[in-house]
Amino acid sequence: MNSRQRRGVILLLVSVLCAVGAFAGVLSVIHDANSKVGPEVTAYRVKGEIEPYKELKESQFEKTSMPERWLPGNAVTDLSRIRGMIAVTKLRAGSLLQSDMIVKRPELRPGEQEIAIMIDASTGVAGKITPGSSVNIFATFAAAKQGDTPQSKIIVSGARVIDVGSLKALDPGRDDRNKSTEAVPITFALGTVDAQRVAYAESFAQHVRLALVAPGSDPSVPPSDRTYRLEKDQ
């Protein structure tokens, strides 16, 4: 082997060693990137705005992938978890679906039944009553006969709200100009007697209003405090 051939072999060996070194460097970079990013997992994003307190559907979300180490611990990775769930706040398009955004829709207990009534949007709801809320239901009645005075009654205490509908426009009649023009359907879970009280009040009371009970408070009201007439304060 002459000197030119030896130089060629040496250059070839150097080229091979450089190629091996470069390949090892690439593998090292890939390994380092994988160790920092980690494997990807499936998560879900909101396709479009979702109003609160409405039952969720799988079609409202789209699948996405992201590195597991960057995924929040409460991210929803199994879409079957949303069955029977509702959003607790308005969900924005593009938001990553997380478990603290949703809760289980309130359900009927044994012996309960659903009853829905329209409640004045401005005085009876004020945006604070949501599914799962506990409320006292007030009804005001006109005087039954001459000489009597109007009265306000708590017809149901601790009524459990299971659904809040959408705001609806009302068309008051000629004799109802002072009544609200907007109302919200509220669905309660009540026993038979309380459901009858609510149905009676909706039919015959001048107004039906709700009072939100603070979480953890005792909603019960003593019988002596369930009826109010103006002469009590006179």
FIKOLZA-1660 file (N, C-alpha, C; in steps of 0.1 Angstrom, whole numbers, plus 5000, padded with zeros to 4 digits):
% residues 234
   i   px   py   pz ch aa at
   1 5009 4988 5000  A  M  N
   1 5000 5000 5000  A  M CA
   1 5009 5012 5000  A  M  C
   2 5007 5020 4990  A  N  N
   2 5016 5032 4989  A  N CA
   2 5010 5043 4998  A  N  C
   3 5018 5054 4999  A  S  N
   3 5014 5065 5008  A  S CA
   3 5001 5071 5004  A  S  C
   4 4998 5072 4991  A  R  N
   4 4985 5079 4988  A  R CA
   4 4973 5070 4992  A  R  C
   5 4975 5057 4991  A  Q  N
   5 4964 5048 4996  A  Q CA
   5 4962 5048 5011  A  Q  C
   6 4974 5049 5018  A  R  N
   6 4973 5050 5033  A  R CA
   6 4966 5063 5037  A  R  C
   7 4969 5074 5030  A  R  N
   7 4962 5087 5033  A  R CA
   7 4947 5085 5030  A  R  C
   8 4944 5078 5019  A  G  N
   8 4929 5076 5016  A  G CA
   8 4922 5068 5027  A  G  C
   9 4929 5057 5032  A  V  N
   9 4923 5049 5042  A  V CA
   9 4921 5057 5055  A  V  C
  10 4932 5065 5058  A  I  N
  10 4931 5073 5071  A  I CA
  10 4919 5083 5070  A  I  C
  11 4918 5090 5058  A  L  N
  11 4907 5099 5057  A  L CA
  11 4894 5093 5057  A  L  C
  12 4893 5080 5052  A  L  N
  12 4880 5073 5052  A  L CA
  12 4877 5069 5067  A  L  C
  13 4887 5065 5074  A  L  N
  13 4884 5062 5088  A  L CA
  13 4880 5074 5096  A  L  C
  14 4887 5085 5093  A  V  N
  14 4883 5098 5100  A  V CA
  14 4869 5102 5097  A  V  C
  15 4865 5100 5084  A  S  N
  15 4851 5103 5080  A  S CA
  15 4841 5095 5087  A  S  C
  16 4845 5082 5088  A  V  N
  16 4835 5072 5095  A  V CA
  16 4834 5076 5110  A  V  C
  17 4846 5079 5116  A  L  N
  17 4845 5083 5130  A  L CA
  17 4837 5096 5132  A  L  C
  18 4838 5105 5123  A  C  N
  18 4831 5118 5124  A  C CA
  18 4816 5115 5122  A  C  C
  19 4813 5106 5113  A  A  N
  19 4798 5103 5111  A  A CA
  19 4793 5096 5123  A  A  C
  20 4800 5087 5129  A  V  N
  20 4796 5080 5141  A  V CA
  20 4794 5090 5152  A  V  C
  21 4803 5099 5153  A  G  N
  21 4802 5109 5164  A  G CA
  21 4790 5118 5162  A  G  C
  22 4788 5122 5149  A  A  N
  22 4776 5131 5146  A  A CA
  22 4763 5123 5149  A  A  C
  23 4762 5110 5145  A  F  N
  23 4751 5102 5148  A  F CA
  23 4748 5101 5163  A  F  C
  24 4759 5099 5170  A  A  N
  24 4758 5098 5185  A  A CA
  24 4753 5111 5191  A  A  C
  25 4758 5122 5185  A  G  N
  25 4753 5135 5190  A  G CA
  25 4738 5137 5188  A  G  C
  26 4734 5133 5176  A  V  N
  26 4719 5134 5173  A  V CA
  26 4711 5126 5182  A  V  C
  27 4716 5113 5185  A  L  N
  27 4708 5105 5194  A  L CA
  27 4708 5111 5208  A  L  C
  28 4719 5117 5212  A  S  N
  28 4720 5123 5225  A  S CA
  28 4710 5135 5226  A  S  C
  29 4709 5143 5215  A  V  N
  29 4699 5154 5215  A  V CA
  29 4685 5149 5216  A  V  C
  30 4682 5139 5208  A  I  N
  30 4669 5133 5208  A  I CA
  30 4665 5127 5222  A  I  C
  31 4675 5120 5228  A  H  N
  31 4672 5115 5241  A  H CA
  31 4670 5126 5251  A  H  C
  32 4678 5136 5250  A  D  N
  32 4677 5147 5259  A  D CA
  32 4663 5154 5258  A  D  C
  33 4659 5156 5245  A  A  N
  33 4646 5162 5242  A  A CA
  33 4634 5153 5248  A  A  C
  34 4636 5140 5246  A  N  N
  34 4625 5131 5251  A  N CA
  34 4625 5131 5266  A  N  C
  35 4636 5132 5272  A  S  N
  35 4637 5132 5287  A  S CA
  35 4630 5145 5292  A  S  C
  36 4631 5156 5285  A  K  N
  36 4625 5168 5289  A  K CA
  36 4611 5169 5286  A  K  C
  37 4607 5164 5274  A  V  N
  37 4593 5165 5270  A  V CA
  37 4585 5153 5274  A  V  C
  38 4590 5142 5272  A  G  N
  38 4583 5130 5277  A  G CA
  38 4572 5125 5266  A  G  C
  39 4566 5114 5269  A  P  N
  39 4555 5109 5260  A  P CA
  39 4543 5118 5259  A  P  C
  40 4536 5118 5248  A  E  N
  40 4524 5126 5246  A  E CA
  40 4512 5118 5251  A  E  C
  41 4502 5125 5256  A  V  N
  41 4489 5119 5260  A  V CA
  41 4478 5126 5253  A  V  C
  42 4466 5120 5254  A  T  N
  42 4454 5126 5248  A  T CA
  42 4447 5135 5258  A  T  C
  43 4442 5146 5254  A  A  N
  43 4434 5155 5262  A  A CA
  43 4423 5160 5253  A  A  C
  44 4415 5169 5259  A  Y  N
  44 4403 5174 5251  A  Y CA
  44 4402 5189 5252  A  Y  C
  45 4399 5196 5241  A  R  N
  45 4396 5210 5241  A  R CA
  45 4382 5213 5238  A  R  C
  46 4377 5225 5242  A  V  N
  46 4364 5229 5240  A  V CA
  46 4363 5235 5225  A  V  C
  47 4353 5230 5218  A  K  N
  47 4352 5234 5204  A  K CA
  47 4346 5249 5203  A  K  C
  48 4336 5251 5210  A  G  N
  48 4329 5264 5210  A  G CA
  48 4324 5267 5224  A  G  C
  49 4319 5279 5226  A  E  N
  49 4315 5283 5239  A  E CA
  49 4303 5274 5244  A  E  C
  50 4304 5270 5257  A  I  N
  50 4294 5262 5263  A  I CA
  50 4288 5269 5275  A  I  C
  51 4275 5271 5275  A  E  N
  51 4268 5278 5286  A  E CA
  51 4269 5269 5298  A  E  C
  52 4269 5276 5310  A  P  N
  52 4269 5268 5323  A  P CA
  52 4256 5261 5325  A  P  C
  53 4256 5251 5333  A  Y  N
  53 4245 5243 5338  A  Y CA
  53 4237 5236 5328  A  Y  C
  54 4244 5233 5316  A  K  N
  54 4238 5225 5306  A  K CA
  54 4245 5212 5305  A  K  C
  55 4237 5201 5303  A  E  N
  55 4244 5188 5302  A  E CA
  55 4254 5188 5290  A  E  C
  56 4265 5182 5293  A  L  N
  56 4276 5182 5283  A  L CA
  56 4274 5171 5273  A  L  C
  57 4279 5173 5261  A  K  N
  57 4279 5163 5250  A  K CA
  57 4293 5161 5245  A  K  C
  58 4296 5149 5241  A  E  N
  58 4310 5146 5236  A  E CA
  58 4313 5154 5223  A  E  C
  59 4303 5157 5215  A  S  N
  59 4305 5164 5203  A  S CA
  59 4310 5179 5205  A  S  C
  60 4309 5183 5218  A  Q  N
  60 4313 5197 5221  A  Q CA
  60 4328 5198 5223  A  Q  C
  61 4335 5187 5222  A  F  N
  61 4349 5187 5225  A  F CA
  61 4357 5180 5214  A  F  C
  62 4370 5184 5213  A  E  N
  62 4379 5178 5202  A  E CA
  62 4391 5173 5209  A  E  C
  63 4396 5162 5203  A  K  N
  63 4408 5156 5209  A  K CA
  63 4421 5164 5205  A  K  C
  64 4430 5164 5215  A  T  N
  64 4443 5170 5212  A  T CA
  64 4454 5162 5219  A  T  C
  65 4466 5164 5215  A  S  N
  65 4477 5157 5222  A  S CA
  65 4487 5167 5227  A  S  C
  66 4493 5163 5238  A  M  N
  66 4503 5172 5244  A  M CA
  66 4512 5164 5254  A  M  C
  67 4525 5168 5256  A  P  N
  67 4534 5161 5265  A  P CA
  67 4528 5159 5278  A  P  C
  68 4529 5146 5283  A  E  N
  68 4523 5143 5296  A  E CA
  68 4528 5152 5308  A  E  C
  69 4540 5156 5307  A  R  N
  69 4546 5164 5318  A  R CA
  69 4540 5178 5319  A  R  C
  70 4534 5182 5307  A  W  N
  70 4528 5196 5307  A  W CA
  70 4513 5195 5309  A  W  C
  71 4508 5184 5310  A  L  N
  71 4493 5182 5312  A  L CA
  71 4489 5185 5327  A  L  C
  72 4480 5194 5329  A  P  N
  72 4475 5196 5343  A  P CA
  72 4470 5183 5349  A  P  C
  73 4472 5182 5362  A  G  N
  73 4468 5169 5369  A  G CA
  73 4453 5167 5368  A  G  C
  74 4445 5177 5367  A  N  N
  74 4431 5176 5367  A  N CA
  74 4425 5176 5353  A  N  C
  75 4433 5175 5342  A  A  N
  75 4428 5175 5329  A  A CA
  75 4420 5162 5326  A  A  C
  76 4410 5163 5318  A  V  N
  76 4401 5152 5315  A  V CA
  76 4408 5145 5303  A  V  C
  77 4411 5132 5305  A  T  N
  77 4418 5124 5294  A  T CA
  77 4408 5113 5289  A  T  C
  78 4397 5111 5295  A  D  N
  78 4387 5101 5291  A  D CA
  78 4374 5108 5290  A  D  C
  79 4369 5110 5277  A  L  N
  79 4357 5118 5275  A  L CA
  79 4344 5112 5281  A  L  C
  80 4345 5099 5284  A  S  N
  80 4333 5092 5290  A  S CA
  80 4330 5098 5304  A  S  C
  81 4340 5105 5309  A  R  N
  81 4337 5111 5323  A  R CA
  81 4327 5123 5323  A  R  C
  82 4324 5128 5311  A  I  N
  82 4315 5140 5311  A  I CA
  82 4300 5135 5310  A  I  C
  83 4297 5122 5310  A  R  N
  83 4284 5118 5309  A  R CA
  83 4276 5122 5322  A  R  C
  84 4265 5128 5320  A  G  N
  84 4257 5132 5331  A  G CA
  84 4263 5144 5339  A  G  C
  85 4272 5151 5333  A  M  N
  85 4279 5163 5339  A  M CA
  85 4274 5176 5333  A  M  C
  86 4276 5187 5340  A  I  N
  86 4273 5200 5335  A  I CA
  86 4285 5209 5338  A  I  C
  87 4286 5220 5330  A  A  N
  87 4296 5230 5332  A  A CA
  87 4292 5239 5344  A  A  C
  88 4302 5242 5352  A  V  N
  88 4299 5251 5364  A  V CA
  88 4300 5266 5360  A  V  C
  89 4308 5268 5349  A  T  N
  89 4309 5282 5344  A  T CA
  89 4309 5281 5329  A  T  C
  90 4309 5293 5322  A  K  N
  90 4309 5293 5308  A  K CA
  90 4323 5288 5303  A  K  C
  91 4323 5278 5294  A  L  N
  91 4335 5272 5289  A  L CA
  91 4339 5279 5276  A  L  C
  92 4351 5284 5275  A  R  N
  92 4355 5292 5263  A  R CA
  92 4361 5282 5252  A  R  C
  93 4359 5286 5240  A  A  N
  93 4365 5278 5229  A  A CA
  93 4380 5278 5230  A  A  C
  94 4385 5266 5228  A  G  N
  94 4400 5264 5229  A  G CA
  94 4405 5260 5243  A  G  C
  95 4396 5261 5253  A  S  N
  95 4400 5258 5267  A  S CA
  95 4403 5243 5269  A  S  C
  96 4413 5240 5276  A  L  N
  96 4415 5226 5279  A  L CA
  96 4405 5221 5290  A  L  C
  97 4398 5210 5287  A  L  N
  97 4388 5205 5296  A  L CA
  97 4394 5199 5309  A  L  C
  98 4390 5205 5320  A  Q  N
  98 4396 5200 5333  A  Q CA
  98 4384 5197 5343  A  Q  C
  99 4387 5188 5352  A  S  N
  99 4377 5182 5361  A  S CA
  99 4370 5193 5370  A  S  C
 100 4377 5204 5373  A  D  N
 100 4371 5214 5382  A  D CA
 100 4362 5223 5374  A  D  C
 101 4361 5221 5361  A  M  N
 101 4351 5229 5353  A  M CA
 101 4337 5223 5352  A  M  C
 102 4336 5210 5357  A  I  N
 102 4324 5203 5355  A  I CA
 102 4319 5196 5368  A  I  C
 103 4306 5194 5370  A  V  N
 103 4301 5187 5382  A  V CA
 103 4290 5178 5377  A  V  C
 104 4286 5169 5385  A  K  N
 104 4276 5160 5382  A  K CA
 104 4262 5167 5383  A  K  C
 105 4254 5165 5373  A  R  N
 105 4240 5171 5373  A  R CA
 105 4232 5166 5385  A  R  C
 106 4226 5175 5393  A  P  N
 106 4218 5170 5404  A  P CA
 106 4207 5161 5399  A  P  C
 107 4205 5150 5407  A  E  N
 107 4195 5140 5403  A  E CA
 107 4184 5139 5414  A  E  C
 108 4173 5133 5410  A  L  N
 108 4162 5131 5420  A  L CA
 108 4166 5120 5430  A  L  C
 109 4162 5122 5442  A  R  N
 109 4163 5112 5452  A  R CA
 109 4150 5104 5454  A  R  C
 110 4151 5093 5460  A  P  N
 110 4138 5085 5462  A  P CA
 110 4127 5094 5468  A  P  C
 111 4115 5093 5463  A  G  N
 111 4104 5101 5469  A  G CA
 111 4103 5115 5463  A  G  C
 112 4113 5120 5455  A  E  N
 112 4112 5133 5450  A  E CA
 112 4106 5133 5436  A  E  C
 113 4102 5145 5431  A  Q  N
 113 4097 5146 5417  A  Q CA
 113 4102 5160 5413  A  Q  C
 114 4103 5161 5400  A  E  N
 114 4107 5174 5394  A  E CA
 114 4095 5183 5392  A  E  C
 115 4096 5196 5395  A  I  N
 115 4086 5205 5392  A  I CA
 115 4093 5218 5388  A  I  C
 116 4088 5224 5377  A  A  N
 116 4095 5236 5372  A  A CA
 116 4085 5248 5372  A  A  C
 117 4089 5260 5376  A  I  N
 117 4081 5272 5375  A  I CA
 117 4089 5283 5369  A  I  C
 118 4082 5293 5364  A  M  N
 118 4089 5305 5359  A  M CA
 118 4091 5315 5370  A  M  C
 119 4103 5320 5372  A  I  N
 119 4107 5329 5383  A  I CA
 119 4111 5342 5376  A  I  C
 120 4107 5353 5382  A  D  N
 120 4111 5366 5378  A  D CA
 120 4126 5367 5377  A  D  C
 121 4131 5371 5365  A  A  N
 121 4146 5370 5363  A  A CA
 121 4153 5380 5372  A  A  C
 122 4147 5392 5374  A  S  N
 122 4155 5402 5381  A  S CA
 122 4154 5401 5397  A  S  C
 123 4142 5397 5402  A  T  N
 123 4141 5397 5416  A  T CA
 123 4142 5383 5422  A  T  C
 124 4140 5373 5414  A  G  N
 124 4140 5359 5419  A  G CA
 124 4152 5351 5417  A  G  C
 125 4161 5355 5408  A  V  N
 125 4172 5347 5404  A  V CA
 125 4185 5355 5406  A  V  C
 126 4186 5366 5399  A  A  N
 126 4198 5375 5399  A  A CA
 126 4211 5367 5396  A  A  C
 127 4210 5356 5389  A  G  N
 127 4222 5349 5384  A  G CA
 127 4230 5341 5394  A  G  C
 128 4225 5341 5406  A  K  N
 128 4233 5334 5417  A  K CA
 128 4228 5320 5420  A  K  C
 129 4216 5317 5415  A  I  N
 129 4210 5304 5418  A  I CA
 129 4213 5294 5407  A  I  C
 130 4219 5283 5411  A  T  N
 130 4224 5273 5401  A  T CA
 130 4220 5259 5405  A  T  C
 131 4221 5249 5396  A  P  N
 131 4218 5236 5400  A  P CA
 131 4226 5232 5413  A  P  C
 132 4219 5226 5423  A  G  N
 132 4225 5222 5435  A  G CA
 132 4223 5232 5446  A  G  C
 133 4218 5244 5443  A  S  N
 133 4215 5255 5453  A  S CA
 133 4203 5250 5461  A  S  C
 134 4203 5255 5474  A  S  N
 134 4192 5254 5483  A  S CA
 134 4185 5267 5484  A  S  C
 135 4172 5268 5483  A  V  N
 135 4165 5280 5483  A  V CA
 135 4152 5279 5492  A  V  C
 136 4148 5290 5497  A  N  N
 136 4135 5291 5503  A  N CA
 136 4126 5298 5493  A  N  C
 137 4114 5293 5491  A  I  N
 137 4104 5298 5482  A  I CA
 137 4094 5306 5489  A  I  C
 138 4093 5319 5485  A  F  N
 138 4083 5328 5491  A  F CA
 138 4072 5331 5481  A  F  C
 139 4060 5332 5486  A  A  N
 139 4048 5336 5478  A  A CA
 139 4041 5347 5485  A  A  C
 140 4036 5357 5478  A  T  N
 140 4028 5367 5483  A  T CA
 140 4014 5366 5478  A  T  C
 141 4004 5367 5487  A  F  N
 141 3990 5366 5483  A  F CA
 141 3982 5378 5487  A  F  C
 142 3973 5382 5478  A  A  N
 142 3964 5393 5481  A  A CA
 142 3954 5389 5492  A  A  C
 143 3948 5399 5498  A  A  N
 143 3938 5397 5509  A  A CA
 143 3927 5388 5503  A  A  C
 144 3923 5378 5511  A  A  N
 144 3913 5369 5507  A  A CA
 144 3899 5375 5507  A  A  C
 145 3897 5384 5516  A  K  N
 145 3884 5391 5517  A  K CA
 145 3885 5405 5523  A  K  C
 146 3875 5412 5522  A  Q  N
 146 3876 5426 5527  A  Q CA
 146 3879 5426 5542  A  Q  C
 147 3888 5435 5546  A  G  N
 147 3892 5435 5560  A  G CA
 147 3905 5428 5563  A  G  C
 148 3908 5418 5554  A  D  N
 148 3921 5411 5556  A  D CA
 148 3932 5419 5550  A  D  C
 149 3944 5415 5553  A  T  N
 149 3956 5422 5547  A  T CA
 149 3964 5412 5538  A  T  C
 150 3971 5417 5528  A  P  N
 150 3980 5408 5520  A  P CA
 150 3990 5401 5530  A  P  C
 151 3995 5390 5525  A  Q  N
 151 4004 5382 5533  A  Q CA
 151 4015 5376 5525  A  Q  C
 152 4027 5374 5531  A  S  N
 152 4038 5367 5524  A  S CA
 152 4040 5354 5532  A  S  C
 153 4042 5343 5525  A  K  N
 153 4044 5330 5531  A  K CA
 153 4057 5324 5525  A  K  C
 154 4064 5317 5534  A  I  N
 154 4074 5308 5530  A  I CA
 154 4067 5294 5527  A  I  C
 155 4065 5291 5515  A  I  N
 155 4058 5279 5512  A  I CA
 155 4066 5266 5512  A  I  C
 156 4079 5268 5509  A  V  N
 156 4088 5256 5509  A  V CA
 156 4102 5262 5514  A  V  C
 157 4108 5255 5524  A  S  N
 157 4121 5259 5529  A  S CA
 157 4131 5248 5524  A  S  C
 158 4143 5252 5520  A  G  N
 158 4153 5242 5516  A  G CA
 158 4150 5235 5504  A  G  C
 159 4143 5241 5494  A  A  N
 159 4141 5235 5481  A  A CA
 159 4153 5233 5473  A  A  C
 160 4156 5221 5468  A  R  N
 160 4168 5218 5460  A  R CA
 160 4166 5221 5445  A  R  C
 161 4174 5230 5440  A  V  N
 161 4174 5233 5426  A  V CA
 161 4182 5223 5418  A  V  C
 162 4176 5217 5407  A  I  N
 162 4183 5208 5399  A  I CA
 162 4185 5212 5385  A  I  C
 163 4179 5223 5381  A  D  N
 163 4181 5229 5368  A  D CA
 163 4177 5243 5367  A  D  C
 164 4185 5251 5359  A  V  N
 164 4181 5265 5357  A  V CA
 164 4181 5267 5342  A  V  C
 165 4169 5271 5337  A  G  N
 165 4167 5272 5322  A  G CA
 165 4173 5285 5317  A  G  C
 166 4170 5288 5304  A  S  N
 166 4174 5300 5297  A  S CA
 166 4164 5311 5300  A  S  C
 167 4169 5323 5299  A  L  N
 167 4161 5335 5301  A  L CA
 167 4150 5335 5290  A  L  C
 168 4138 5338 5293  A  K  N
 168 4127 5338 5284  A  K CA
 168 4120 5351 5285  A  K  C
 169 4116 5357 5273  A  A  N
 169 4108 5369 5273  A  A CA
 169 4093 5366 5275  A  A  C
 170 4087 5374 5283  A  L  N
 170 4073 5372 5286  A  L CA
 170 4065 5383 5279  A  L  C
 171 4052 5381 5277  A  D  N
 171 4043 5391 5270  A  D CA
 171 4032 5394 5280  A  D  C
 172 4034 5403 5289  A  P  N
 172 4024 5406 5299  A  P CA
 172 4011 5411 5293  A  P  C
 173 4000 5408 5298  A  G  N
 173 3987 5413 5293  A  G CA
 173 3985 5427 5297  A  G  C
 174 3974 5432 5292  A  R  N
 174 3971 5446 5294  A  R CA
 174 3970 5450 5309  A  R  C
 175 3965 5440 5317  A  D  N
 175 3964 5442 5332  A  D CA
 175 3976 5439 5340  A  D  C
 176 3987 5435 5333  A  D  N
 176 3999 5430 5340  A  D CA
 176 4011 5439 5336  A  D  C
 177 4009 5452 5334  A  R  N
 177 4020 5460 5330  A  R CA
 177 4031 5462 5340  A  R  C
 178 4028 5459 5353  A  N  N
 178 4038 5461 5363  A  N CA
 178 4046 5448 5366  A  N  C
 179 4043 5437 5359  A  K  N
 179 4050 5425 5360  A  K CA
 179 4062 5424 5352  A  K  C
 180 4071 5415 5355  A  S  N
 180 4084 5414 5348  A  S CA
 180 4081 5409 5334  A  S  C
 181 4090 5413 5325  A  T  N
 181 4089 5409 5311  A  T CA
 181 4099 5398 5308  A  T  C
 182 4106 5394 5318  A  E  N
 182 4116 5383 5316  A  E CA
 182 4115 5373 5328  A  E  C
 183 4117 5360 5325  A  A  N
 183 4116 5350 5335  A  A CA
 183 4125 5339 5332  A  A  C
 184 4129 5331 5342  A  V  N
 184 4137 5319 5340  A  V CA
 184 4130 5307 5346  A  V  C
 185 4129 5296 5338  A  P  N
 185 4124 5284 5344  A  P CA
 185 4133 5277 5354  A  P  C
 186 4129 5275 5366  A  I  N
 186 4137 5269 5376  A  I CA
 186 4130 5255 5379  A  I  C
 187 4138 5245 5379  A  T  N
 187 4133 5231 5382  A  T CA
 187 4138 5227 5396  A  T  C
 188 4128 5222 5404  A  F  N
 188 4131 5218 5418  A  F CA
 188 4129 5203 5420  A  F  C
 189 4136 5197 5429  A  A  N
 189 4134 5184 5433  A  A CA
 189 4126 5184 5447  A  A  C
 190 4113 5181 5447  A  L  N
 190 4105 5182 5459  A  L CA
 190 4097 5170 5461  A  L  C
 191 4093 5168 5474  A  G  N
 191 4083 5158 5477  A  G CA
 191 4069 5162 5472  A  G  C
 192 4060 5153 5473  A  T  N
 192 4046 5156 5468  A  T CA
 192 4040 5168 5474  A  T  C
 193 4040 5169 5487  A  V  N
 193 4033 5180 5493  A  V CA
 193 4039 5194 5490  A  V  C
 194 4052 5194 5490  A  D  N
 194 4059 5207 5486  A  D CA
 194 4057 5210 5472  A  D  C
 195 4057 5200 5463  A  A  N
 195 4054 5203 5449  A  A CA
 195 4040 5208 5447  A  A  C
 196 4030 5203 5455  A  Q  N
 196 4017 5209 5454  A  Q CA
 196 4017 5224 5459  A  Q  C
 197 4024 5227 5469  A  R  N
 197 4025 5240 5474  A  R CA
 197 4030 5250 5463  A  R  C
 198 4041 5245 5457  A  V  N
 198 4047 5253 5446  A  V CA
 198 4037 5255 5434  A  V  C
 199 4030 5245 5430  A  A  N
 199 4020 5245 5420  A  A CA
 199 4009 5255 5423  A  A  C
 200 4004 5254 5436  A  Y  N
 200 3993 5263 5440  A  Y CA
 200 3998 5278 5440  A  Y  C
 201 4010 5280 5445  A  A  N
 201 4015 5294 5445  A  A CA
 201 4017 5300 5431  A  A  C
 202 4022 5291 5422  A  E  N
 202 4024 5296 5408  A  E CA
 202 4010 5300 5402  A  E  C
 203 4000 5293 5406  A  S  N
 203 3986 5296 5400  A  S CA
 203 3979 5307 5407  A  S  C
 204 3981 5309 5420  A  F  N
 204 3973 5319 5427  A  F CA
 204 3980 5330 5434  A  F  C
 205 3993 5329 5436  A  A  N
 205 4001 5339 5443  A  A CA
 205 4003 5351 5433  A  A  C
 206 4004 5363 5439  A  Q  N
 206 4007 5375 5431  A  Q CA
 206 4021 5374 5426  A  Q  C
 207 4030 5370 5435  A  H  N
 207 4045 5368 5431  A  H CA
 207 4050 5356 5438  A  H  C
 208 4060 5350 5431  A  V  N
 208 4068 5339 5437  A  V CA
 208 4082 5342 5436  A  V  C
 209 4089 5342 5447  A  R  N
 209 4103 5346 5447  A  R CA
 209 4112 5336 5454  A  R  C
 210 4125 5336 5451  A  L  N
 210 4134 5326 5457  A  L CA
 210 4144 5334 5466  A  L  C
 211 4148 5328 5477  A  A  N
 211 4159 5333 5486  A  A CA
 211 4169 5322 5487  A  A  C
 212 4181 5326 5482  A  L  N
 212 4192 5316 5483  A  L CA
 212 4197 5314 5497  A  L  C
 213 4198 5301 5501  A  V  N
 213 4203 5297 5514  A  V CA
 213 4218 5295 5514  A  V  C
 214 4225 5301 5523  A  A  N
 214 4240 5300 5523  A  A CA
 214 4243 5285 5525  A  A  C
 215 4254 5280 5518  A  P  N
 215 4258 5267 5519  A  P CA
 215 4261 5263 5533  A  P  C
 216 4257 5252 5538  A  G  N
 216 4259 5247 5551  A  G CA
 216 4249 5253 5562  A  G  C
 217 4241 5262 5558  A  S  N
 217 4231 5268 5567  A  S CA
 217 4219 5259 5568  A  S  C
 218 4212 5260 5579  A  D  N
 218 4199 5253 5582  A  D CA
 218 4188 5260 5575  A  D  C
 219 4182 5255 5564  A  P  N
 219 4171 5262 5557  A  P CA
 219 4158 5262 5564  A  P  C
 220 4156 5254 5575  A  S  N
 220 4143 5253 5581  A  S CA
 220 4139 5266 5588  A  S  C
 221 4126 5269 5587  A  V  N
 221 4120 5281 5593  A  V CA
 221 4110 5278 5603  A  V  C
 222 4110 5284 5615  A  P  N
 222 4099 5281 5625  A  P CA
 222 4086 5284 5620  A  P  C
 223 4075 5276 5623  A  P  N
 223 4062 5279 5618  A  P CA
 223 4057 5294 5621  A  P  C
 224 4061 5299 5632  A  S  N
 224 4057 5313 5635  A  S CA
 224 4063 5323 5626  A  S  C
 225 4074 5320 5619  A  D  N
 225 4081 5329 5610  A  D CA
 225 4077 5327 5595  A  D  C
 226 4069 5317 5592  A  R  N
 226 4066 5314 5578  A  R CA
 226 4056 5323 5572  A  R  C
 227 4048 5330 5580  A  T  N
 227 4038 5339 5574  A  T CA
 227 4041 5353 5580  A  T  C
 228 4040 5363 5571  A  Y  N
 228 4042 5377 5575  A  Y CA
 228 4031 5386 5569  A  Y  C
 229 4026 5394 5579  A  R  N
 229 4016 5405 5575  A  R CA
 229 4022 5418 5580  A  R  C
 230 4018 5429 5573  A  L  N
 230 4024 5442 5577  A  L CA
 230 4022 5446 5591  A  L  C
 231 4010 5442 5596  A  E  N
 231 4007 5446 5610  A  E CA
 231 4016 5440 5621  A  E  C
 232 4024 5430 5617  A  K  N
 232 4034 5425 5626  A  K CA
 232 4044 5436 5630  A  K  C
 233 4047 5445 5621  A  D  N
 233 4057 5456 5624  A  D CA
 233 4050 5468 5628  A  D  C
 234 4038 5468 5631  A  Q  N
 234 4031 5481 5635  A  Q CA
 234 4028 5480 5650  A  Q  C
% end
